[in-house]
Amino acid sequence: MIRTTMLAAATLLFAAPATAQSLSQSDLQSRYDRALAAGYKAMFLCSAIANAERNGATRTPESVMEWELAGIQSPLNGIVEELPYEIVRAEDRRISHVSVEWAENSLPRFARHDPDNGCVVLPIWADEPVNNRWFAPNERIIVYSADYSFEDTMYEIGDAAFDGSTYGADSRTTSVIVILNGETELVLRASGFRSSPVPQRTWSVAKSIAATLIGAAVYRGDADVSDSAGLGENRGDPRHEITIDQLLRMASGRYSDTAGNRTDALYFGGATVDEVALDWPLVNEPGTVFRYANNDTLAAIQAIEHTFDDHPPADLFDAIGMDYAVAETDWRGNYILSSQVWATDWDLAILGQLYLNDGVLPDGTRILPEGWVEYVSTPSGPQPEGNGWGYGAGWWLMNNSEGIPSDTIVAAGNRGQYIVVIPSRDVVIVRRGEDPAGGSGFDIEAFTRDVLAALGE
């Protein structure tokens, strides 16, 4: 067993003694929160550092703590910082896995790294990932504390997106890209994100990437959005009538237990897509109610899972030119394309440009069906209420935003990830950030209006 630093006894939630037979709900919840916080920390330390190093860039644990692991949702934010971690590297110096301690007499939480497919968080109480379950036999593991230098290049950035006030009182921007008519007009990056391609988690921008993967499957003839997504037990199950289109439009009619359908058990708890995303019951007729839910996107991707042996996400990324993007999976190999893609700002700009070009690459190769952009930008399903935005098929719509062209589509993700595509102006805007949970966020509408004004007619 690899030795790890243990928390002081005062900071640990002790396991119940052998004679105890039950925990109060409060104690049970506290223990679960610590387990989730440890999984969150292991996952982000693994993914942020390993995916950066995959691209030749450098991230330190301190940098990840400053950006990805700061300002996260409560109650995890009050737990993550105190949990001790260990970064374990293989003989070739690439990350093997990250372990995070969370409770005495409990196994650590582990995030395992695969050089080709990024990191996965293992189930709570999973064995240490250096045996034959997770790695090839006899693989050598070197344990050391990496002391990378993190170049502190705090150049003065005058653009208002970085000042933490103009577009959000507590916004934290890492990069901004503006492209007009296929030409780069602006690239600004925060210190630590400049020298080499540094990926960040896309969060729900991955839903728009999922829609792109489905579009590519449709173009190849491997899928049809009007087909059943294959949910339910059999054809007699009413969930079998849910189509891929309805899942893309967040209109499955299935129950979800929280607004946004948080899926913490999948993201940080080590559960699998099959366990948590596919079996929810119907509460509304499919196609009648909008309910934003991670599980709908996960189910839509599962509907084309049979295509991934021949056409994995990595192949699509290569074809598009998203050279630094990695689609991560659960520990059983199911893609978590509701959130868990790591990509650079430039990867997202290239995706936006693909949509400006109606799914055609610069060399004339078609990737998406003709008219796919019109399909994803058409609000043909039930619509969200409250924020003024519409919803198409895997993309948000700024079709009701004052001063912004009505054909504007947006890929939007947690903590301020945005791709804004404006076909009528031939403009792509990318904004990456690590805005704190529960804060004011980043006003992407105001920023878009100001960018358009600066570009002129």
N, C-alpha and C positions, 0 to 999 in steps of 0.2 A: 504494500500500500504506500503510495507516495505521501510523504509528510507534508502537511499544510499548516499554516499559521492558524491558531485557534483564537476565537474571541475571548475577551475577559468574561468571567462567569456572570458578571453583572449585566452584560449586554445580551446574553443568550436567553432564548426561550427554551427552558429545559424540557426534555422529553419526560412524559409521565413515568413515574416509577412502575416497576413491574406489577406492584399490587394494585395500582389504580386501574379502574375498569372503564372510565369515561372522562371526557373533557367537557367543560361548559361550552356553549356555542361561541362565547367570546374568546375563550382560549383556543378553540378549534380554528376560528377565523384568523386569530393572530398568528397561529402556526402556519396556516395556509398562506397568509400574506407574506410571511418571511420566506417560504418556499418559492413563491412567485417572484419576490424581489431578487432572490438568489439566481433564479433562472433568467430573469431580465438582465442582471449584471453579467452573468456568464455569457449570454447570447450576444450582448452588445460589445463586450470586450473582445470576444472571438471574432465576430463579423467585422467590426470596424477596423481592427488591426490587421486581420488576415486578408481581407479584401483590399485594403490599401496596399499592403505589401505585395499582393498578387500583381498590382499595377506598377510596382517599383517605387511607391510612395512610402511614407513613414507616419505611423500614428503611435503615440504613447498612451499608456493607460491614463495618464493625467489629462491628456487631450480628450479622450473619450469621456472621462468623468466631467470635464468642463463643458462638453457639448451634448453628446447623446444621453448621458446619465444625469444631467442636471435639469430640473424643472419638469420631471416626469410626474405621472398621475399619483394622487394620494390613494392609499397610504404608502405605496411603495417608495415614494420619494424620501420618506423619513427613515427608511430601512436600508436602502441600497448602499449609501455611502459607507456605513459602518461594517459591512460584511467583507471579511478578508477573502482575497482571491489568489489564485496561482495560475500563471501562464506556463503551459508545458509545451515544449518544442521537440520536434523530431530531429533526427540526425542531420537532415538537410537544412535545419534552422527554421523551417516553416512551423507555424503553430500546429500542434497536434490537438490540444484541447485546452479549455479553461475550466477550472474548478472554483466554486464559491461555497464557503462554509455558511451554514444558516442556522444550525441548531446542534447542541451537544447530543451525542449518541445517535446522530443521523448521518447518512452519507451526504457528501457535498452534492450540489447541483453541477452538472457537467454540460458544456457545450462542446461538441466534437466538430473538428474541421476536416473537410475533404478538399484537397486542392482544386478539384474540378467543379465542385458544387457548393462551395461555401460552408457555412456552419449550420448545425442543427442542435437544438436543445433537447437533451435526453429526458426521459420521464423522471419524476421525483422518485428517489430511492433506486435509480438505475445504478448498476455496478460501475466501477471506475472504467473509463473507456480505453483500456490498454490491453484488453483480452481479446480472444478470438471473436467475440460478439461484434466488436466495433472495428477492429483493425486486423490486418493480416498477421498470421502467426510470426513470432520472432522479430517483429518490428522493434527496433531500438528506440527508446524514448529518452531524451535528455531533459532534465528539469533544471531550469536556471531562471534567475530573475533578470529579464532583459533590461538593459539600461541604455535605451536609445536616446540619442540627442534629438530634441524637438526644437527645430530652428524657430526662434521667436522673431518673426519678421512682421512686426506690427506697423506696417506702413499706414500712413494717414489715408483713410478712404473718405472722400468727400460726399460720395453719393448718399442721399438721404435714406436709402434702404438699409444702411448699416448703422444709422445713428441711434437706433433703439427708441425713437420717439415719434418721428414723422408718420410712419405707417403702422404704429403700434407701440404703446407705451413701454412694453417690455419685450418687444420682438428682438430676435437674435438671428441675423442674416449671416449665412455662410457664403453664398454666392448669388450672383445675378448675371444672366445672359440675355441679350436682346439681339434678334436676327431680323433683318429687313431685306426682302427680295433675295433671300439666300445668302446675303452678306452679313458677316458679324459686325454689329454696331457697337457692342459693349460687352465686356467681360470683366466683372469685378469679383474678387474672392477675399474672404477674411484670411487673416494670418493662420497658417496651419493647413490651408486648403489650396495653396497656390503652386508649389513647386512641381508636383506630379499629380496625376489623376487620383483624387481622393474620393472614393464612393461614400454615399450615405444611404441609409435605409429609405426607400421610397415611401414607406407606409402605404396609404391608399392610392397613391399614384399607380401602384401595382394593379389596381382594378382596371385602369385604362390600358395597361400592358396586357392584362388578361384578355380584354376585348380585342386587342391587336392579335394575340395568339389565336383567338377564335376566328377572327377575320381571315387570317392566313389559312386556317383549316378549311374555312368555307371556300376560299379561292381555289384550294387544291381539290375540292370536291369531297373532303373528308368529314364535313359537317354541314348542317343546315340549321339556322337559328330557329326555324319553325318546328323542328323536331322535338320530341320529348327528351328531357335531360336525363331520363332513366332513374328518377327518384322513386321511392316507394318500394314495396315488396314485389309487386307484380302489376299487370295491366288492370287488375281490379281495384288497385289502390288509387284513390283520386289524386295523389301526389304524382302519379305517373303522367298526368296530363300537363304538368308544369313544363314549359318549353325553355330552351336555352335563351331565347329572346326575353322571356319574362324574368329569368334570373339576371340577365344583364341589365334590365330596367328596374331592378329591385322591386319586383311586383309578383313574387312567387306566391304570396298569401300565407307563407309559413310563419309560425310563431318565432319571435326572438325575445330573449329574456331581458335585454337592456337596450337602450337607445344606441344605435350604431352596432349593436351585437358584438360586444367587446372581445369575445373569444380568448380571454386571458389563458384559459386552460390549454389552448393550442399554442398560442404565441410564446408563453413562458412556463407553462406547466408540464410540457412534455407529452400532452395528449396528441392524437393524430386526427387528420382531416376526416377519416372514416368514422371515428368515434364521436366527434363533436359537431360536424357540419351538415351531415346528410340526413339525419333521421327526425328533424323537427316536424311537428304535426301542422296541418293546415288550420288556420283560423279565419281565413277569408278566401273567397273564390280567386284563383290565380288570375292575375291581370287586372284586378280591380282596386288595389290599395298599394301605395308607395310606402315601403318600409326599408330604409337604408340598413343593409345587413351584410356583414362579412360573409356569412354562410351562403348567401346567394351567389356571390362571385366564386367561392370555393366549389360550390356545386356545379356551376357552369364550367369550370375548368375540369372537374371530374368527368363531365360529360364528353370531353375530348381527350381524356387520359389515354385512351387506346392509341392515339396518334403519336404519343411522345417517344415511343421506341424508335420510330423513324424520323420524327420531327420534334426533337426536344426544344425547349425555350432557347437554349444556348445556340442552336443553329439559326433561329430567327434573329437573335441578337447579332450574330456574325454577319448575316445577310444584310441587315439594316445598317451595320456599322456601330452598334452599341458595344464597343470593344471591351468595356470595363464592367458590363452588367453581369450580375450573377443572380439567378433565381434559386432561392433556397427552398428546402423541403422540410417536412417533419421527419422523424427518425425512421419512418417506414417508406420514405421516398416519395410521398405525395407533395406536390408543389403547393406552397402557401402563397398563392398569387392574389390574395386579398391585401397583402401588406409586405411580404418578406422578399423583396427584391432589393439588392444593393446596386447602386448605379451612380455614376458621376453626373454633374450638371450637364456636361457635354453629351452624355448618353441621352439624357432627357431632351436636350435641344434637337438631337438627330431624330428622335421619335416624333417630336412636334413638327419637324420639317417633312417627315414622311406623310403626316396627315395634311399638311399644306399642299403636298403634291398628289393628293388623292391615292395614296398607297403605292406610288411609283418611285423607284430609286433613281438617283441621278443618271445611271447608265441605261435607263428605260425599262428595267426589270420591274414587273408588277408584283407586289407582295400581297396586297389586299384587293378584294373585289372592286370593280368599278362601282362608284357610288357608295362605298363603305363609309366615307366621311359623312355623307348625307344621312346614312342610316344611323350612325352613332349620335348625330347631332339633331335628330328629329325627336321631339318630345311626344311620341305616340302613345306612351303608357301613362298611368296615373302619375301625377306630379307632386313633388314635395311642397310643403307649406312652410312659411316662416322667414326664410332668408332671401327670397326673391329670385333665387336661381332655379332653373329648370334642370331636368335630368333626361339624358338620352339613353344610350346603351353603353354603359361603362364610362361615360364622360359626363361631367357637369356642364351646364349651359348658362352662359351669361346673356340669355336672350331677353332679359327684362332689366338689364343694368343701364342706368342713365349714362349717356356719353360713351357707351361701348357698343360697337357693332353687334347686331343681334345674331350674327353667325358665329360668335366667339364660343369656343369650347374650352373646357378646363379639366385637366387632370389634377386632382387635389388630394393631398395627404396630410396626416397628422403632423403637428409641429411645424407646419408652414412649407410643405413641399408643393410646388405648383409648376405645371406647364400650361401656358395660355397660348392657344392657337387661334389666330384671327385671319381666316382665309381672304376676306374682302380687303384687308390691308396688307396681306402677305407678310405677316409679322408672327414671330414666335418669341415668347417671353418665358424664361425659366427663373424661378426664385427658389433657392434652397435655404433652409433654416433649421434651427433647433429652438423654436419658441416654447416657453414654459407652459405646461398643462395648466388650464384654468386661468391663463393670462388673457391679455387683450388680443393676442394673435397678430397677424400681419394683414393689413388691409390690401388685399391683392386687387380689388376693384379700383381703389384710389391710385395705386401704383400703376395699374394698366392704363388708366386714363391719363396719368402724367406722362407715361412713356409715349403713348400715342400723340399727345400734344407736342412733345419734344421732337418726335419724328416728322411732324407736319403732315400735310395732306399728301 
